[in-house]
Amino acid sequence: MKRKFVTEFGIGYMNSYTSMLTAHQLMKGGELNSVDRENISKCHIYLIAARPSPYFKPESLVYENNILSGTLCYRIDGVENEIAFGGYRWKLEDDAISIDCKYPYREIRSLNKEGHKVTYLPASYMASVYLPRNCTSTLDLNSYEVLYVGQALGDQGNRSAIDRLRSHSTLQKILALTNHDYPDKEIMIFMYQFDHEQMLTSIDGRAKSADNSDENEGRLVNAMNNPSKKKQKIGMIEAALIRYFQPHYNEIFKIKFPSTKHKVLKSCYDLDITALVVELDSEDLEFCLYSKRVKQSSHHIAQIDLVSSQNRQSFFFATGMTENKEVIK
């Protein structure tokens, strides 16, 4: 394949905000503070993922002088694993005077003198927030298998991810099947904002036969002056992530993407955009995502070549370059 134009360009997106909560928290409808509610209301891409379900070892728990210590457990293929923790500072709220942990040991409750629950500390929170969280430490609890990628952009563009997920039939199906087939796993929901759009360009000075006329540069200016509309952008991000992870419960876009037949890419083809790049970064939050196709990492890059079917080089390739095998065609 040869370069059609000296200058080729692609469009790039990277998550600017990430929120995570368990499926139990989602369905229970817990309260959110105003800042979290505002941020989550702007999330229109979500991932449904699974990890080993953490629980406390009740006989290990010690609470003294507002400090909690103990052992967190989880099972993989029925085999129990343990992680000790200590020094967790927890001052009991309101009129609570004691704690307890009852079966299935997924939360520690604080109790008042009448024995009523005042608040609680979930094992999921301890595993996700307090324990060391990176891809080499407590690896099992910090690695999430991506099962489904979706968008929460309603017909009028005003539904939040939480609103849609609470009534989402696919989530109900995943919860039911996971509970039956993988009882030692819990479902986690990740929600993302993609606030910024980048125009990525490459210039191939060695492509002697490529078009270097005014049309070459005019294409880029035209694309920069006509950014994708919100619904189109969200659709492209969703499709790219589905093609990249190939999650078990997705069907559309899983294999046959990209294609000129996909309406979600119409604006790209109209503007002669030759590449789509979508990044998911969780390095600051120190957790990993993976799927049956993609290995564990805290940073993923979906690189989609939009014009290979046209027997033409895209943004990703230049004269004499070694082909990047990570690029999806």
N, C-alpha and C positions, 0 to 999 in steps of 0.2 A: 504494500500500500504506500501511497505517496501523500505528501502534504498538499492540500488544496490551496490553502492560504499561508502566507508567511506567519501571520499572527493568528493563533487559535486561542480560544478562551473557554473557561468553564465557570460554573456557578457553585459556590461553596457555602455550607451551613455548619455551624457548631453549636452545641447546646450552651445556653447562657445561664440556665437555672435548672436545678434538678431537685425533685422532691421524691421521697420514698415512704411508703407505709405498707403495713401488712394488709392482706385481704380482709382479715378479721377487723382491723381498725376501720377499713373502708366501709364494710357492711354494717358495723356497729354504729357508725355515724358519730364518731367522737368529735368533740369541739376543737376548733382551730382558732388560733389567735388571728387578729385582723391582718397582720403582715403575711402570715402563711396563706390565709384564705385569698388575699389579693394576688400573691404569686402563683398559687395553684390555679386560680381562675384564668391565668394567662397561658397555662400549659395545654397544648393541643396534640401532643404526641405522648403515648404511653407504652410501656413495655410490661407485660405480665411475665414474671420470672419465678423460679423456684430455687430453694436452697434447703439444706437440712433444717428441720424444725428444732430450735433450741428450747430447753426446759431446765429448770433448777433442780438440783439435788437437795431436797428439803432438809435432810439430816446434816448437811454441810453448812447451812446458813447460820451466820453469827452476826448479831446486830448489837453493837455497844458504842456508846458515846457518839451517836449519829453516824457511825461508820458501819457499812455492810460488807461482809466478805462471804465467800462460799464457792460453790462449784457449779458451772454451767455444763450441761450435757447435750448431746445430740447423737443420732443414730444414722449410720450409712449401711444399707443392706442388712439392717437388723443388729449391727454391731455397735455397741455404745462407746462413745468417746467422751472425754472429760476435759474441761479447761477451768483451772482455778482462777478466781479473781479476788481482789482485796482492795481496801482503801476507797470503796465507793461511798462518797459523802451523801447522806440522805437524812435530812431533818424532817421528822414526821410532821405532816401538815395538820392544821386546825387542832381538833381535839383527839387525834390519834395517839394511842399510848403503847401499842404493840404491833407486831407483824405476824403473819402466818403464810403458809404456802400449801395449798391443797391440790389434789389431783385435778387435772393432768400436769400440775406443777409448771404451768406456763406463765404464771405471774405471782409476785409477792404482794400481798395486800396489807395495808396499814389499817388497824382497827381502833375504834374508840372503846370506852369502858363498857358500853352496851354490846360490844362485839360486832358492830356494824362497820361495813367497809367505808373508809374515808377516801382513799386513793389506792393506786396500785402501780407496781413496777413490772412491766412485761419483760420476759426473757428475751424477746426479739429486740427490745430497746437495748438491753445490756449487750447482746451480741453485736448489734449494728453500730452502736455509738460509743460504749464505754471500752470494750475490749480493743486491743490493737487491731487496726483494720487496714490490711494491705494484702497484696497477692502472695506473700510468702509467710506471713504470720496469721495463725488461725485461718488457714486457707479455705477450709471447707465451709465455714460460716460466712466468709466474705466473697464467695464466688456464686453467682446467680446464673442459672441456665435460662436463656431467653426462650419462652414458649409461644409468645404472641406479640406482635407489634400492631398498634392501631392508632387511630386519630379520634379525638373527641370534639371535632368541629361539627356542630349540629347544622341542620338545614339553614338556619338563620345566622350561623356563625357565633352563637351566643351561649352555647352549652359548655360548661366546664368539664374537665376530665372526670372529676368526681361524680358529677351529675350523670354523665353517660355510663360510667363504669358500674354504678350501683344497680343499673337495670340492664346491664350488658349480658346477653345470652351466652356469648362466648366465655366470659368470665365464670358464669354459673356452671358451664360445661367443664371448664378446666378445674374448677374447685371440686366438682363431683368426681371427676376421673382421678384427680390427684389424691383425693381422700381415699379412694378405693384401691388404686394401683400403687401409690407411693405414700403410705400413711405416715412415714417419717419425714416428709417434706412439708414446708409451708410455702404459701404463695405470697410474693412481694410485688407491689405495684411501684413502678418508677414512672414519674411524669416529668416532661421536659418542655422548656421554652427554647425557641430558636429566634432570638430577637434580631440577629444581625445577618446580613447577606454580604458575601464577598464575591468580587469578580476576579477570577484567577486567569492570568494570561501567560502565554509562552511565545517566544519569537524564535523561529528557526532560520537563522541566517545561512544555513547550508542547503536549504531547500531551493535550489536554483530555478526549478521550473514552477515553483509556487507563485500564486498571484500576490503581487506586492503593489497593486494599483490603489487608487483612492478607495475603492470598494473594500479593500483589505481592512483599512483602519475605520472606515465608515460603519462596518458591521459591529465593531466593538463599541463605538460611540452610541449606536442605536440600541444595543443591548443594555448599556449602562443607563440610558435614558428611559428604558421601559422595563423596570423591575417586575418580577412576577407578583401577581396578586396573592393575598394571604391564603386563600383556599387552594390555589395552584401550588404555592410553596409547601404547604403542609402535606398535600398529596404527594409531591415529589420526595419529600423527606421520608414519609411513611414507606413509599415504594422502594426507595433505595435501601432502607434498613431491613425491610422484609427480604429483598434479594440478597443482601449481605449475610444476615443471620440464618435465613431460611428456617424460621421457627416452625415447630411441629404443627401448631394449630392454624397457621396461615395457609391460604391457598392461592389467592390472587397475588401476582407479582413474584411469587416464590421462585419460579424457574425462568419464565419467558419475559424477562425484563432486562434491558430496555427494548422497546419496539416502537416504530413510527406509528403503530396502531393505537398506542396508549394515549388517551386524551390528556392524561396528567402531564405529558411531556410536550404537548402542542406548542406552548409558548417557547420552549427551548428550541424546537425545530424551526419555528417561525423566525426566531432571532439568530439562528445558526450557532447556538451554543452547543459545543461538542463534548462537554463533560459535566458530570454532576458529582460533587464530593460532599458527603455528609459525615461529620465527626461526632462521636459520643465520648466525652471525657469524664472520668470519675476519679482522677488521680487525687484531687483534693479531698474527696470523700473516702478514698482508700478502699474501694471495693472493685471487683472484677465482674465482667459479663462474659458469657460464652454460649455456644450452642453446639449442636452435633457437628456443624460445619466449621465453626470458628473457635480457636483456642482462647483460653482465659487471658484477659488483658483489662487494664484499667483505661485504655485508650483505643478506640476502634475507629477506623477510617474506611468508609464505603466509597470506593472509587468506581464510578460508572462511566464507561465509554459509550457515548450516545450515537456515534456515527460509524462504527466498525462495519455495520451491515451495508454501508454505502461504499465499501472498499476505499476508505479514506482514513488518513491519520487524524487522531483527535488531539486535544490539548496535552494528553499524557505522553505522546510520542513525538520524537524529532528525528531528523536524519542521522543515522548511525547509532542511535540509542539502543541499548539492550532492552528487550521487551519486559515490562513490569508485569509479572505473573499475578500480582494482587488486583490488577484492574479487571473489572467485570465487563464483559462485552455482550 
